[in-house]
Amino acid sequence: AARPWSFPAALVPVLLTGAIVYKSGEEWSGLELLRALVLGVLVQAASNTGNTYWDFVNGADTATVGAGADKDKVLKHKGVLVDGLTDPSSVFFLTMLLYATSAAIMVDRLLASNQLLAVFTAGILLSHFYTADPIRLKYYALGDLAIFLAFGPLLTRCTTLLISSGAAAREDVTTDVLLLTVPVQLICECILHANNGRDIGEDSKNGLRTLATLLGFDKARTLFLAMMVGAYACVSAFAYRRRSPGMLCVFLSLPLALDAGRRFCRDANQMADLPKRVAKLHMAFGVLLIAGLLSAPPYPPVPAVLRAALRVGLVLDPAGGACPSAHAVRPPAPPVA
């Protein structure tokens, strides 16, 4: 029910934020980065187990789950409660325990920062009420937005506040974190959208309104492909803006993206494990983006380069004209009489 294969959805945004803070030159804490990673995994696991519990309680997961697909291809978490082998109350208890543990490891920092407390609380609420009563965001086509916010801007802001107060106070770093996590979150949304696209039939039958059921299968597939393309387009734009061609190494993950795009089809066996395949793409995409970002040299702005060249190569006379620098070859001095 915890779905460890989905943990990169929380790990990648935290690691990417850490890479951006590192490149900013601000002091940062490796221990706090580790705390952010553990926090991300705990909340991701709690969100997953909670989703398993509430989908079962609300009738979204029934005995027909995975109908039409080979049983060995259907994700195991879908049958955790449906098969009757696990007590639903134990899954609910595990969910609450995971949320409580995430709060416990953060308590010292939460008491010291109102901003961190607000960000943490908002993320926990969105994660929990993704499927939990009485709000059930997923069932009103708001699940995609909830997950995007919880594991995107909120998780990355929480990470920045944890690991570096200096970076958190800088507008340029905050902007970079928000922008560079967009392509990662688009791929993350593809995991969720693949899951909901696969379940369109069952969700529609049970009266659940996810974004995929509202769009219908064909338009849902178009959105899935658009988010994929958008992720790579965003990275290309950032690479150009930052003069960092190394970021384009994310295109090494393109074969995984093309495979995922082909599998989003009406074949139940192709769709059965598509979320897990997209999760692998998300991990590869994120790791490559982080590697590209870290390998990029710290190019200074062009005006600064010109000013540095002027200082090294030229000496300005008081009238504002230029004369040869001190390093230039000078004619020999006349002999002393």
PEPE-V81387 format. One line per field, one symbol per residue. phi: phi as a letter, one per 30 degrees, with the letter a starting at -180 (. if undefined). A space follows every 10 residues. Layout:
phi=???
//
This chain:
phi=.dhedceedc dddddddddd deddiddbcd dddddddded dddddddddd ddddddddid cbdceiejcd edcdedddce cddidbdedd dddddddddd dddddceddd dcbddddddd ddddddddde bddcdheedb icdddddedd cceddddedd ddcadddddc dddedddddd dddddddddd ddddddddce dddddciccc dddddidddd dddedddddd dddddddddd dchbdddddd dddeeddddd ddddbddddd decdeddddd deddeddddd dddddddddd eeeddddddd ddcbbddedj dcbeddcddc ddddddd
//
